[in-house]
C-alpha cells in the first residue's frame, strides 16, 4: 500500500480473515533485486521484490477501479505497486506531468514484471473519483488473460469506454503487438462507467485545446481546510514536494504541483477534492453538447 502496512491494509478490506481460513500467508515484501529490459522507454532497470524471481507462477490480481490521473486502473497499472517504494515517487515526478508518458512508464514496469496471468475482479468495481474517493458499483464480471493489455482492452469495451481516451490503452496499442480474442460468456452492460472529474465525457476536448488553455481548464487537487487533520499522508507522498503544512492544515503550491493526484489518493478522510475551473467545465459542456447535436 502507498501508506501503512500490508497487514493493516489486509485487515481493513477483510483479506486477513479469508487468508487465515485458507492458511495463506500475508507477506510484506522487503528484499529487492534488479530486473532489466533494454526495450523499455523510460526505465530499463528497476528493483522488485526477490519473490518475483523466486515464484513459479506470478498472478496479477487487479480490482476494476477508476483513477484520477489515468482514468482506469486495470491489469497493467496494478503491477506498479511492486516497484521498490522509494523509486515510485521519483517515477511519478519524472512522468506524471504527461499522462501519455506516465502510461509509457507503467508499461515499462509491466514489461519487467511480466506476470503469467492477470485477473480483473469486476464483480463490484469503482467509478467516479477513484481510487480514494470513488463510488462502488456492481459490474458483475471477472476477466482473465495471459497478457494484461489484451484483458484491459476487453474490459474497456465491456465498460463502453473509448480506448483512445484512456492513456494506457492508447499507448499500449503502440507498444504491444497484441490482438485480443475474447472467449467465454459475452458480457454487456447497459450504462457508461463514470470516469473521474479529471476526465471529460468524450476525451476530445483535452486533445484539442488542452495545450493552449491548460492553466484555465486543468483539474487540480484542492485541500478542504475544515476537513484536513494534518495527517501528513499527502505531504509525504507528493513526488513534487508541493505540499506543506500551514496553520495546521495541508497547503498545495500550484506552481510546483504536477497534478498527479497522489495526494487525493491517500487522504484518509476525503479532505482533498478535485477542482475543475469554471472555464474548463463550461468549454467541456458546450463542446459535448455540440457533439450530441451533430
N, C-alpha and C positions, 0 to 999 in steps of 0.2 A: 504493500500500500504506500501511497505518497506520504502519509503521515501515520504514526503509530506503529504498533507491532502486528505481525501476521496473526498471532494468537487472538488479539483483541478484534481484529477485522473478522476472523472466522467466527468468533463468538457473537458478534453483532449481527451477522447475517445468518446465523443458525447452522453453519457448516460444522462447528465443533461437535454438535450432538450427532449429526449424521456420520462424521468421521469416527467418532467413538463407537457407534453401533456397528460400523463396518470394519473396525480395527485398522483404520487408515491413519498414518502419521501426518500431522500438520507440521511442516518443517520450515524453519527460517533459512534462507539461502544466504550464507555469509562468506563463502570462499569462492573467489572468482578467477577465471582463466581467460586468456585471449582467444578470439576467433577472428579469422581474416577472410576477406573476399575482395580480390583486386578489381572485380567488375562493378563494385558499388560506386555511387556518385560522390557522396559526401564523407561517409565513414567506412573506410576499408578495413579497419580493425577496431574492435570493441571488446569489452570484458563482460562475461556472462558467468552465471553460477556453474561450478565444476560439474554439478549433477547433470547439466545439459549434455555434456560429452559422455558421462558415465551411463546414462539411461539407454535401455534397449529400444525404447519407443517413446516418442515425445508427442503428447496430446495437448493441443492448444484449445482450451475451452473458453469461449467468449460469450458474454451476455449482450443481447441486442440493446444498444443504447444510443442516444443522441450525444453530440459533443459540440461544445460551443465553438471550438476552433475548426474542427474537421467535418462537422455535420453529423456523421455517423461513426460510432466505434463498433467495428465488427472484428473479423478474424485477424487481419494484418496488424491493425493498431494494437491489438491485445498483447502482442509479444514485446512491446516497448517496455513493459514492466519488468522484463528480465534483464535489462541493461543495468550494469552496476550503478547504484543510486547517485553517486557523486558526479557521474557523467551526464545524467539526464538534464539537469538544469542548463549546462553549457550547450547541449544539443538543442534544447528549446530556444535558447538565446540566439544561436547561430542560424537557425532555420525558421523560427516561429513568426518572423515578420511577414513571411510569404507562405500562404497555405500550400502552394504547389511544391515549394522547397521543403516544407515540413513533410509533405507526402513522400517526397524522394527519400528523406531521412528515415521515415518509418519503413519504407520498402528496403532500404539498406539493412535495417535491423532484422526484418523478416528473412532476408536472404542469408543472414548469418545464423539465425536460429533454425530455420528450415524444418519446421515441425512435420512429423509424419502424418498427422491427422488434425484437422481443425473442425471443431463442432461449435455451432452458434445456437445458443438457447434463446429462442424467440417465443417461448410459451407465454411468459409475462415479460415484456420488454419496457423500454422507456422512450418517451417522446418529450418535446419541449426543451427547456434549457438544461440539458444534461451536460456532464454526468452527475453534477452535485444537486441541481435543483430541477431535475426533470420530473415527469409525472408517469406513474406506472400505467401500462396499457396492455391488454391481452391481444397478442398477435396469433397465438395458437399453433406454433410450428417449431420444429427443430431441424436444422440442416447440418450436413457434414460433407467434407471433401478432403482429398489428399493435398489440395492446394487452396490456401485461404483466399487468393484473389478470385478464383472461379466461384467459390462459395459467396464471397462478398458481392460479386456481380449479381448472382441469382437472388440473393436476399434483397438487394436494391430493387430488382424487378418485382418481387413479391410486394414490396412496400410502395410500389408505384412511384418510385423516385428516379429522376433522370440521373443516370450515372455521370453525366458530364458536369453536374453541379456539385458532385462530391469529389473533392480533390484527390483522395486516394484512389478512387476508381478511374478518374480521368488520367492520372499519371500512370497508374498501373497498366492501363491499356497500351501505353508506350513502352513500358519496361518489361512486361511479361508477354511471352508468346503463348497465350493460354486461350483455349476455346472451351467454354463451359457446356457440358451436356447433361442436363438435369435427368435424373432417374427417380422413380418412386412416385408418390402421390402428387398430383398437380395442386398447387397451393395458390389460392387467390384471396385477397382481402379487398373489401369494397370501400376503403377510405384511404386518405392520404396521411402519412405519418407527419406530425407537426415537428418541423425542424427547429433548432434554436433561433432566438431572435437575431442572432448574428448572421443568419441566412435569410434571404428573401424567398418568396414562394416559387420563383422560377429560375433564379440563379443568373439571369441575363443582365440585370441592371448593374451588378457589380462588374461584370466583364466590360461593359460599355463605358461607364463613367467613373468607375472607382479610382483609376489613376489620377484623374483630374480633380475630383471632388472629395478625395479621401478624408480630408480634415472635417468636412461638413456632413458626411454620411456614415462614417465608420463607427460601428458599435464599440463601446468601451466599458470596462468594469468600473462601477461606482460604489463606494462604501456608503452604507446606510448607518450614520453615526449612532442613532438611538438603539440600534441592534448590536453594534460591534462590542465585543467583550475583550478586545486586545489579546487574543489567544496566541498571536504571532504566527499562526499557520500560514497566512498569506505572505507575510514578510519573509518567512524562512524559505518558502518555495519559489518566490519570484526570481526567475532567471536573470531579469534585467536589473535587479536591486532597485526597483522603482517604488517600493513601499516602505514607509517608516511609520512610527507611532508619534502622533501629535495630540497633546491634550488627552491622552489615554485612549485614543481611537486610531485605527489604521488610516493612513493617508496615501493616496496614489499620485505620483508625479506623472502627469500626462505626457510630459516632454520626453520621459525615459521609457514609459510603458510601451511594450511591443504588442499589446492586445492578444496575448496567448491564452488568457483567461484561466491560467493555473490557479490564481487566487480564488476565482469563482468556484473552481472545482473543489478546493479543500476547505472552504469556510463551513464550519460545522453547524452554523445557525442561520444560514441564508442572509448574512449581513452584507453581501456584495451582490449587486444586481447588474444586469446587462442593460446599458442605456444606449438607445439608438437615437441620434439627434433628430429634431423635428424635420429638418430639410430632407434627411435621408428617408424618413418614413413617408413624407409627402411625395418625393420623387418615386419611391417604390410603389406607393398606392396608385399614382397616376399611370405609371408605366405598366403595371399589371392590369389595370382597367383597360388600357389601350389594347393589350394583347387579347383580353376577353372579348372586346368589341369587334375584333377582326374576323 
